[in-house]
Amino acid sequence: MSFLLQSTLCRLKEKVRDIPDFPQKGVLYRDITPLIGDGQFFRLVMMIFLERYQRRKIDKIAAIDARGFIFAGALAHILGIGLIPIRKKGKLPYETFETEYASEYGLNTLTIHRDAMRKGEQVLILDDVLATGGTAEAAAKLVERCGGNLIELGFLMELRGLKGKERLSQYPVYSILQFP
């Protein structure tokens, strides 16, 4: 890895704010709002995603509710491709597939419109954080249930200590930043 890239990644990591005991005691929350609130840093993140995905055949980007919408929406716009929202139960107005999953905070349900993609479409899933991998795994299963071909799960950051990447070992996973 080049010195310039290492320096850039260090600068991005410095923009992520640590908040202890949020949303519950014992959790160290990695707050991305300072990073995305600075236009130059947000642009830098999007340029890194663009560099990774611009030459790949991607038909749609699936975004995980809610912060995944930030990155997926921007990248879909830049690439000129469709955006698929993967939302919490009760938020999508049409016929859906749903799957329950366990996250670090309890049981939840994700949904996707049944007609979100055509069979065989190449789909990238983007989200902000890979933690335990429960949410990402549920999203991947929904894409597959719709008939999509999941090419990769992409994240702004990975919390390695929570071993989400190991849970997702059957899928390609990419993260810009890694934290212990």
Number of C-alpha atoms within 10 A of each C-alpha: 5 7 8 9 10 11 11 15 16 12 13 21 18 12 18 17 15 13 12 13 11 13 11 10 8 9 12 14 15 18 14 20 12 15 21 19 11 12 11 11 17 18 14 17 21 18 15 12 21 16 11 12 16 13 9 10 12 20 20 23 25 28 25 27 19 13 14 21 22 17 24 29 19 15 22 21 12 13 16 11 13 18 23 22 22 26 20 18 16 11 13 14 7 11 11 18 17 21 18 15 17 15 14 12 8 7 10 15 16 22 24 28 20 17 13 19 22 13 14 13 18 20 26 26 26 29 24 23 23 27 19 22 23 20 24 26 21 22 28 23 16 22 28 15 15 20 19 22 20 22 18 18 24 26 23 22 21 25 19 15 12 15 14 21 23 13 14 18 10 9 15 12 18 18 19 16 16 16 10 7
